[in-house]
């Protein structure tokens, strides 16, 4: 990750924290907050892909995996192409998440926490990577 990319991420994170503190409102029922990182720079995308591959190896997962801890969760994973790594991980109750990968050499992680998170991710092309983290309430 280049110095400029790291600074941009840090600035975006700081703005998000400041904005949420400034405009704080009571949490509504059935809400969620998500953060998605899908780098376009080849070197950064490669680092994200390597991280997902290491995570997969450490947890004994293959090219595609769905891991659920909780009740009432629904997940789907569809991969079309070669060399893709797709992870859907749900912790909590009542989540719904799908990941569709089209192309070769892609990597993506969908991580859902809390309860009632809803995500549908489609990744197309070759050599792309990314991750989405969602917390639902």
N, C-alpha and C positions, 0 to 999 in steps of 0.2 A: 504494500500500500504506500503510495507516495505521501510525502509530507503534506501536500495540498489536499489530498483526499482525506487524510487523517484530520486535518484542521477543519475541513468542511463538515465531516461527521461530528466532530466535537462541537462546532458552532451550532449545527442543527439540533443536537441533543440539548445544549444549553438553552437555546431559544424555546424548545419544547417544554423544558422544565420551568423556565420563567413564565411562559404563557399559561401553563396549567396552574401555577401558583397565583398569577394575577387574575385569571378568569375562573377560579375554582367555583364550581356549582355542585350541589348535592348529586350523588350518583343516581341515575334513573335505573329502573328495573330493566332487565334484559338488554344491557349495553355491552360494549366491548371496545377495547383499544388495541390497535395493531401497529406493528413496526415492520416494514419490509425493506430488505437490503438486497438489491439486484445490481451489482456493479457492471459497468459497461467497459471499463478499462481491463484489458486482457490480463495483466499481472495481478490485479486485485481479484478478478473473477477466478483465476487459478488458485489464489490463496484461499478463497472461500470454498472452492471445490475440494482442495486438499484437506481443509478443516472438516468438511462433511465426510470425506472418505476416512479420515482418522477416527472420527466419532463412530462411524459405522464399524470399522475394524475393532475398536475398543469394546463395542457392545455386541460383537459377534453377528452383525447384520450383513446381509448380502446386498445386491444392487438396489433392491427396493424393499421397504419394510414399513409396517404399520405397528405401532406400539401404543397400547391403551391401558390406562390405569384409572378406573372409575366406573361409573354406571351410565348406561343410556347413550354411549358414544357411537357415532357412525363415521366411517372413514373409507376412502377409496383411493387407489393408486393405479394409474394406467401409464404404461411406458411403451412408446413406439420408437424404436431405434436401438442403437448399440451403445454400450458403455455408460449408461445413465445411472445415476445414484439418486434415489428418491426416498425421503423419509417423512413419515407422518407420525408425530408423537402427540398423544392427548393425555393430559393429566387433569382430572376433575370429572365433572358429570355433564351430560347433555351436549357434548360438542358434535359438530358436523364439519368434516374437512375432507376435501378432495385435492389431489395433485395429479395433473396430467402433463406428461413430458413427451414432446414430439421432436425428434432429431437425435443426434449422436453426441456423446460425451458431455451431457448436461448433468448438473447436480443441483438439488433443491431440498431444503428442509422446511417443513411446516410444523410448528410447535404451538400447541394450544394448551392454555392453562385456565384455571378458575372453573367457570361453568357457562354453558350455552354459547361458546364461541362458534362463529360460522365463517368458513373460508373456502373459496374455490380458486385454486391456482392453476394456470395454464402456462407452461414453459415451452417455447418453440425455438427452433434454431439449433445450432451446433456449438458446443463448448461454452454454454452459458451456465451461470450459477446464481444462487440466491437463497434467501431464507426469510420466512415470515414468522413473527412471534406475536401471538394474540392472547390477550387476557380478557375473559368474559365474566360478567356478573349478572 
